Amino acid sequence: MNFKRFVTLVIAAVTGSAASLAMAQEFSSRAVRFVVPFPAAGTTDTIGRTVAPPLSKALGQSVVIENRPGGNTVIGAEVVMRAPADGYTLLFMAPSFTINPFVQAKLPFDTLKDFAGVTRLVYNPLIICTHPSLPVKTVRELVALARARPSELTWAISSVIGGGRIGGEMFMEAAKISMTVVPYGGGAPALTAVLGGHTSMLIGNMLDCSTHVASGKIRPIAVTSATRSNTLPDVPTVAESGYPGFEAINWFGAVVRSGTPRTMIDRLSTEIGRALKLPEVNDALSKVGMIPAPMSPSEFDGFIRREMEINARIIKKLNLKVE
């Protein structure tokens, strides 16, 4: 081996060792905060607490779940926005993060400028379900009935500005139909309304609806994800049912303050992705209807922008606002 080759190998070894040491020492001074902008014991909180232990082990540092509910997730987002941009404080966010800029007059932050994506963690499909008395069994039949009876069919929503509302509006837009929206104060009341035949249908949470589908109390029409759900594998997607490319899902991810060092963001993204592949994590998430779907930081940034573009268009069309 000539001297030049020897020197090159030594430099590479030293550089690699230094990089490995830096990676190991990145999270070594204090606990990592995972700010959940929802109350404890809910689905979002459960996801965060499922991922926290393996993430803590990987980082060699405690990962603390901090519940900061309120303001349709704005309070939790503001906590993260005001924290140092050092990677030790993450926001666990949901679709409301990409909806708020268009329904709230004054936010204490700029969603795109003040935050940087780490990764999407999970998603869960929505499902279009009808009361059994409605004479439809497929998307094609539902669309035909809605066109024959414009605005007569009713669909229950859990929130005026939630993911189910956006997904339903996307479906009506794609199918070129009109149905009457009936808002309820949460997913349970909306589901109860359909079970009782008070509303024709809903676009709801897969896990909440699956038990009633099995009992025949509600009829599944289609799932809104790009692929079929393992929970109800015989139920086709909207995309399969004549609307290629259609997708409307609930999803959850992590962001940090803009300005956080890229090495910190990449490390967080990598370790969260590894945690999501663990069998015990997968089992726990499946129990709350979640499907692991990690993304790289750049992929997640792009995903957030696309979600905001869709939400901006739909919300502007509907003129939705939060007082």
C-alpha positions as CSV (number, residue, x, y, z in Angstrom):
1,M,0.0,0.0,0.0
2,N,1.5,3.4,-1.0
3,F,1.7,6.2,1.5
4,K,-1.0,8.3,-0.2
5,R,-3.5,5.5,0.0
6,F,-2.6,4.9,3.7
7,V,-3.2,8.5,4.6
8,T,-6.5,8.5,2.8
9,L,-7.7,5.5,4.7
10,V,-6.6,7.0,8.1
11,I,-8.5,10.2,7.4
12,A,-11.6,8.3,6.4
13,A,-11.4,6.2,9.6
14,V,-10.9,9.2,11.8
15,T,-13.7,11.1,10.1
16,G,-16.1,8.2,10.4
17,S,-15.2,7.7,14.1
18,A,-15.8,11.4,14.7
19,A,-19.1,11.3,12.9
20,S,-20.2,8.2,14.9
21,L,-19.1,9.9,18.2
22,A,-21.0,13.1,17.3
23,M,-24.1,11.0,16.5
24,A,-23.9,9.2,19.8
25,Q,-23.5,12.5,21.7
26,E,-26.2,14.5,20.0
27,F,-28.8,13.7,22.6
28,S,-26.9,13.5,25.8
29,S,-27.6,16.5,28.0
30,R,-31.3,16.5,28.9
31,A,-34.7,14.9,28.2
32,V,-36.4,15.1,24.9
33,R,-39.9,16.6,25.0
34,F,-42.6,15.2,22.8
35,V,-45.4,17.8,23.0
36,V,-48.8,16.2,22.3
37,P,-51.4,18.9,21.7
38,F,-54.3,16.7,22.8
39,P,-55.5,15.4,26.2
40,A,-53.9,12.3,27.8
41,A,-55.3,8.9,27.1
42,G,-56.6,9.7,23.6
43,T,-55.4,8.1,20.4
44,T,-52.8,10.7,19.7
45,D,-51.4,10.4,23.2
46,T,-51.3,6.6,22.9
47,I,-49.3,6.8,19.7
48,G,-46.8,9.1,21.3
49,R,-46.4,7.0,24.4
50,T,-46.0,3.9,22.2
51,V,-43.1,5.4,20.3
52,A,-41.4,7.1,23.2
53,P,-39.7,4.1,25.0
54,P,-37.9,2.7,21.9
55,L,-37.0,6.3,20.9
56,S,-35.6,6.9,24.4
57,K,-33.5,3.8,24.2
58,A,-32.1,4.7,20.8
59,L,-31.2,8.3,21.8
60,G,-29.8,7.3,25.2
61,Q,-32.0,9.9,26.8
62,S,-35.4,10.2,28.4
63,V,-38.3,11.0,26.1
64,V,-41.0,12.8,28.0
65,I,-44.6,13.1,26.7
66,E,-46.0,16.6,27.5
67,N,-49.8,17.0,26.9
68,R,-50.7,20.6,26.0
69,P,-54.3,20.5,24.7
70,G,-56.3,23.4,23.5
71,G,-56.9,25.8,20.7
72,N,-57.4,23.0,18.2
73,T,-53.7,22.1,18.7
74,V,-52.5,25.7,18.5
75,I,-51.4,25.8,22.2
76,G,-49.1,22.8,21.8
77,A,-47.7,24.1,18.6
78,E,-46.9,27.5,20.2
79,V,-45.0,25.7,23.0
80,V,-42.7,24.1,20.5
81,M,-42.4,27.2,18.4
82,R,-41.1,29.1,21.5
83,A,-38.7,26.3,22.5
84,P,-35.0,26.4,21.5
85,A,-34.3,25.2,18.0
86,D,-32.1,22.4,19.2
87,G,-34.0,19.2,18.5
88,Y,-35.0,18.5,22.1
89,T,-38.6,19.6,21.7
90,L,-40.9,18.0,19.1
91,L,-44.5,18.6,18.2
92,F,-46.7,15.5,17.6
93,M,-49.1,16.9,15.1
94,A,-52.3,15.8,13.2
95,P,-54.2,17.1,10.2
96,S,-55.4,20.1,12.2
97,F,-51.9,21.5,11.9
98,T,-52.4,21.9,8.2
99,I,-56.0,23.1,8.6
100,N,-55.6,25.8,11.2
101,P,-53.9,28.4,9.0
102,F,-57.0,28.7,6.9
103,V,-59.7,28.7,9.5
104,Q,-58.1,30.8,12.3
105,A,-57.7,34.5,11.7
106,K,-54.5,34.9,13.8
107,L,-52.0,32.2,14.6
108,P,-49.0,32.9,16.8
109,F,-46.8,31.3,14.3
110,D,-46.3,30.6,10.6
111,T,-46.9,26.9,10.0
112,L,-44.5,26.6,7.1
113,K,-41.8,29.0,8.2
114,D,-41.6,28.3,11.9
115,F,-41.5,24.5,11.7
116,A,-39.5,21.8,10.0
117,G,-40.7,18.3,9.3
118,V,-39.1,15.3,11.0
119,T,-41.3,12.4,9.9
120,R,-44.8,11.2,9.4
121,L,-45.4,8.4,11.9
122,V,-48.7,6.8,11.2
123,Y,-52.0,7.1,9.3
124,N,-55.4,5.5,9.6
125,P,-57.9,5.1,6.7
126,L,-61.3,6.6,6.9
127,I,-64.3,4.6,5.8
128,I,-67.5,5.6,4.1
129,C,-70.4,3.8,5.9
130,T,-74.1,4.0,5.4
131,H,-77.2,3.0,7.4
132,P,-78.4,-0.4,6.1
133,S,-81.7,1.2,5.1
134,L,-79.9,3.3,2.4
135,P,-80.3,1.3,-0.8
136,V,-76.6,1.3,-1.8
137,K,-73.8,-1.1,-1.5
138,T,-71.1,0.4,-3.7
139,V,-69.6,3.8,-4.4
140,R,-71.1,3.7,-7.8
141,E,-74.6,3.2,-6.3
142,L,-74.0,5.8,-3.6
143,V,-73.0,8.4,-6.2
144,A,-76.0,7.5,-8.5
145,L,-78.4,8.0,-5.6
146,A,-76.8,11.2,-4.5
147,R,-77.1,12.6,-8.0
148,A,-80.8,11.5,-8.2
149,R,-81.5,13.1,-4.9
150,P,-79.3,16.3,-4.8
151,S,-78.6,17.4,-1.2
152,E,-81.2,15.0,0.3
153,L,-78.6,12.5,1.6
154,T,-77.1,13.5,4.9
155,W,-73.7,12.7,6.2
156,A,-72.5,13.1,9.8
157,I,-69.3,14.8,10.7
158,S,-67.4,14.8,14.1
159,S,-65.9,18.2,13.6
160,V,-66.7,21.1,11.3
161,I,-63.0,21.3,10.3
162,G,-61.7,17.8,11.0
163,G,-60.1,15.3,8.7
164,G,-63.5,13.6,8.1
165,R,-65.0,16.8,6.9
166,I,-62.1,17.5,4.5
167,G,-62.2,13.9,3.3
168,G,-66.0,14.0,2.7
169,E,-65.7,17.3,0.8
170,M,-62.9,15.7,-1.3
171,F,-65.2,12.8,-2.1
172,M,-68.2,14.9,-3.1
173,E,-65.9,17.1,-5.2
174,A,-64.4,14.0,-7.0
175,A,-67.8,12.4,-7.5
176,K,-69.5,15.7,-8.4
177,I,-72.3,15.2,-5.9
178,S,-74.0,17.2,-3.2
179,M,-75.0,15.9,0.3
180,T,-76.1,17.8,3.4
181,V,-73.5,18.0,6.2
182,V,-74.8,17.4,9.8
183,P,-72.1,18.3,12.4
184,Y,-71.9,16.5,15.8
185,G,-69.7,17.1,18.8
186,G,-67.3,14.3,18.2
187,G,-66.8,10.9,16.5
188,A,-69.1,8.9,18.9
189,P,-72.2,11.1,18.4
190,A,-71.7,11.1,14.7
191,L,-71.4,7.4,14.6
192,T,-74.5,7.0,16.8
193,A,-76.5,9.2,14.5
194,V,-75.8,6.9,11.6
195,L,-76.4,3.7,13.7
196,G,-79.8,5.2,14.6
197,G,-80.7,6.1,11.0
198,H,-80.8,9.8,11.8
199,T,-78.2,10.5,9.1
200,S,-77.6,8.6,5.9
201,M,-73.9,8.0,6.2
202,L,-70.5,9.1,7.6
203,I,-66.9,9.2,6.7
204,G,-65.4,8.0,9.9
205,N,-62.6,6.3,11.8
206,M,-62.0,2.8,10.6
207,L,-61.5,1.3,14.1
208,D,-64.7,3.0,15.4
209,C,-66.8,1.7,12.6
210,S,-65.4,-1.9,12.1
211,T,-67.2,-3.4,15.1
212,H,-70.6,-2.2,13.8
213,V,-69.7,-3.3,10.3
214,A,-69.2,-6.8,11.6
215,S,-72.6,-6.8,13.4
216,G,-74.4,-5.4,10.3
217,K,-75.5,-2.2,12.0
218,I,-73.8,-0.1,9.4
219,R,-72.8,-0.9,5.8
220,P,-69.2,-0.3,4.5
221,I,-69.0,1.3,1.1
222,A,-65.3,2.1,0.6
223,V,-62.1,3.0,2.4
224,T,-60.5,6.3,1.6
225,S,-56.8,5.3,1.7
226,A,-54.8,4.5,-1.4
227,T,-54.8,0.8,-0.5
228,R,-57.2,-1.5,1.3
229,S,-57.2,-1.8,5.0
230,N,-56.2,-5.1,6.8
231,T,-59.0,-4.4,9.2
232,L,-61.7,-4.8,6.5
233,P,-59.8,-6.3,3.5
234,D,-62.9,-7.0,1.5
235,V,-64.0,-3.4,1.4
236,P,-62.6,-1.6,-1.7
237,T,-61.0,1.7,-1.9
238,V,-62.6,4.8,-3.4
239,A,-59.7,4.8,-5.9
240,E,-60.7,1.2,-7.0
241,S,-64.3,2.3,-7.2
242,G,-63.9,4.6,-10.1
243,Y,-61.9,7.5,-8.7
244,P,-58.2,6.7,-9.4
245,G,-55.7,8.6,-7.2
246,F,-58.2,9.4,-4.5
247,E,-56.8,9.4,-1.0
248,A,-58.1,11.0,2.2
249,I,-56.6,9.8,5.5
250,N,-56.0,10.8,9.1
251,W,-52.3,11.1,9.8
252,F,-49.9,12.0,12.6
253,G,-46.3,13.2,12.4
254,A,-43.6,15.1,14.2
255,V,-42.1,18.5,13.5
256,V,-39.5,20.7,15.3
257,R,-38.7,24.4,15.2
258,S,-37.2,25.7,12.0
259,G,-33.5,26.3,12.5
260,T,-32.9,23.0,14.2
261,P,-29.6,21.5,13.0
262,R,-30.1,19.1,10.2
263,T,-28.1,16.4,11.9
264,M,-30.6,16.5,14.8
265,I,-33.6,16.3,12.5
266,D,-32.1,13.4,10.5
267,R,-31.3,11.5,13.7
268,L,-34.8,11.9,15.1
269,S,-36.3,10.9,11.8
270,T,-34.1,7.8,11.5
271,E,-34.7,6.6,15.1
272,I,-38.5,7.2,15.0
273,G,-38.6,5.2,11.7
274,R,-36.7,2.3,13.4
275,A,-39.0,2.4,16.3
276,L,-42.0,2.1,14.1
277,K,-40.6,-1.1,12.6
278,L,-40.5,-2.9,15.9
279,P,-43.1,-5.7,16.3
280,E,-44.2,-4.6,19.7
281,V,-44.8,-1.1,18.4
282,N,-46.6,-2.3,15.4
283,D,-48.9,-4.5,17.6
284,A,-49.7,-1.6,19.9
285,L,-50.4,0.8,17.0
286,S,-52.7,-1.7,15.2
287,K,-54.9,-1.9,18.3
288,V,-55.7,1.8,17.8
289,G,-56.2,1.4,14.1
290,M,-52.9,3.0,13.1
291,I,-50.6,2.0,10.2
292,P,-46.9,3.0,10.4
293,A,-45.9,5.1,7.5
294,P,-42.6,7.0,8.2
295,M,-41.2,9.6,5.8
296,S,-37.8,11.3,5.5
297,P,-37.8,14.9,6.6
298,S,-37.9,16.3,3.1
299,E,-40.7,13.9,2.1
300,F,-42.7,15.0,5.1
301,D,-42.1,18.7,4.4
302,G,-43.5,18.0,0.9
303,F,-46.4,16.1,2.3
304,I,-47.3,18.9,4.7
305,R,-47.3,21.4,1.8
306,R,-49.5,19.3,-0.3
307,E,-52.0,18.8,2.5
308,M,-52.1,22.6,3.1
309,E,-52.7,23.2,-0.6
310,I,-55.7,20.8,-0.6
311,N,-57.1,22.3,2.7
312,A,-56.7,25.8,1.5
313,R,-58.7,25.2,-1.6
314,I,-61.5,23.3,0.1
315,I,-61.8,25.6,3.1
316,K,-61.8,28.7,0.9
317,K,-64.6,27.1,-1.2
318,L,-66.7,26.4,2.0
319,N,-65.7,29.6,3.7
320,L,-65.1,27.8,7.0
321,K,-63.9,29.7,10.0
322,V,-63.2,29.1,13.7
323,E,-64.3,31.9,16.0
